[in-house]
Amino acid sequence: MKIKLDENTPARLVPILSQLGHQADTVFDERLTGRADEIVWNAAQLDGRFLITQDLDFSDIRRFQPGTHHGLLLVRLRLPGRMAPDVRAIALRTGRRGNLARLLRRRDG
């Protein structure tokens, strides 16, 4: 699965997701850091990537309707930020269980 990590998620997740068989990149990779959400969203969608973010602006389901895009995971952590320890655990659980792939299959099916 193709995944894009927003700037508020740690780039150190890229190798973890890659080991789990995903093709991950970051907003940093495309020099989109600090850019408007719309630009980040469009870049992810143009490349067919599932976006993982902590940005609550992406929680508006009227704007980001399920089934109309390549996927969006809004992660809410007890200690938010790029250095949050919970993010690694979430990525491992999600990648190992194939939850992201199931979400996309449900969208396509």
N, C-alpha and C positions, 0 to 999 in steps of 0.2 A: 504494500500500500504506500502511496505517496503522501507524505506528511510535511506540513510546514509548522514550525514552532514560532510563535509570536515572540516579540522582544521581551515580554514579561515571563517567559519560561526559559529555563537554563539550556544553553547550547550544549552543555555536557550530556544532554539526553540523546543527541544525535547518534553517538556510537552505540548506546544501549538499544535504541530503536533499530539501528542497522543490524545489530546482532540478532534481533528478533525477526529479521527479514523485511523490514520496512525501508523505504527510500525516504530519508528525512533530510530536510534542510531548514534553515532559519531565516528570519527576517534580516539578520546580520549578513547572511550569505549574499543576499540580493541588494544590500545597502539601502534597505527600507526602514532602518531604525529611525524613529521619531516622525515617520510619515503618518498621514491621516489613515484612520481605520479603513476607509473606502479603498485606498490605494493598496494596503496590505491584503484586504479581502480580494480585490480584483486580481492581484498577483497570484494568490493561492488558487483561485478559481481558474484562471487562464492556464495554470500548470497542472490542473486536475488534482490539487492537493487538499487533504483533510487538514483543517487549521486547528491547532491546539493553542488555547489562550487563557489568560486569567482576566482579560479585559471585559468588564460587565457591559460595555457598549454592544457587545456581540450577543447579549442575552435577549434582545428584542426579537421575538419569533415572528412578528409581523414583517420585519425587515429581512430576517434570515430564516425564512420558512423551511421547516424540515422537508426533505425530499426535493428541494429546488437547487441544491448545490452539492459539492463534493464532500461535504461533511464539516462539522464544527463540534469541538469538545470544549466547553467552558469549564475550566477547573477552578473550584473554589477551595482554598486551603486554609487551615487554621492559622498558619503563618505565611501570608502571601509574599510573593517576590521571586526573583530569579534564583535566589539561593535557598529557597524553601526545601527542606529535606523531603517533604511529602511528595513532591513532584516526581522524584525518581521512583518511588514505590508505586505511584499511580501508573507511570509509564510501563513499569515491569508487569504489573497486574493486567493492564489493558492489553499490552502486546502479547503476553503469554496466553491469555484466554481468548485472544482473537476477537475481542469485543468491538474493536474498530471495524474489522472486516464484516462482522455481523451487522453492524449499523449500516454500512454501505450496501450490503446485499439487501437489507430490508428496504432501503431507499430505491434500489434498482428494481426490486421485485414487486 
